[in-house]
Amino acid sequence: MAFVVDMTEQKRAEESREEHLWFLECMDRINRAMQRTHEVEAPPAKRRQSLSR
């Protein structure tokens, strides 16, 4: 019986990790989209500065 409980806890931990990873990946996509939008809206001189970095 202990083996079944351990596997259940391990499965829950893995599912939790996968959900957290999915959340972080979504946040990264949002962040990248916001950065692209900011670069498009920036004045030309500021865009040149960010491209030269």
N, C-alpha and C positions, 0 to 999 in steps of 0.2 A: 504494500500500500504506500509506503514512503516513496518509492520510485515514481508512482503515478502523481503524487503531490509535487515532487520535485520537478517533474516534466511540465506540470501545469504552471507552476511558478516561473519556470524558465520560458515557457511559451508566452506568458503574460508580459514578462520583462522584454522579450524580443518584440512583441507587438507594440509595447510602449516606446521602445527605441525606434522602431520603424515609423511610428506616428510622429515622434519628435523630429526625426530626420526629414520627413515629408514637410513638416511645418517650417523647418529651417530652410529647406530648398525653396519653398514658396516665398518666404521672406527675402531670400537672395534674389529671386526673379523680380519681385516687386522693387527691391532696392536698385537693381540694374536698370529697370525700366524708368524709374524716377531719375536716375543719373543721366540716362540718355535724353530724357525730356529736358532736364536742367541744362545740358550741353547745347541743345538746339535753341533754347530760349536765351542763352547767355549772349551778351554783346560780342561782336567779332573779335575784339582785342582779348577778351577774357577766354574765348574759345581757343585762340592761338596759344595762350599761356597754358591751358589745360592739355593741349595736344603736345606741347613741347616737354612735358614732364615725363 
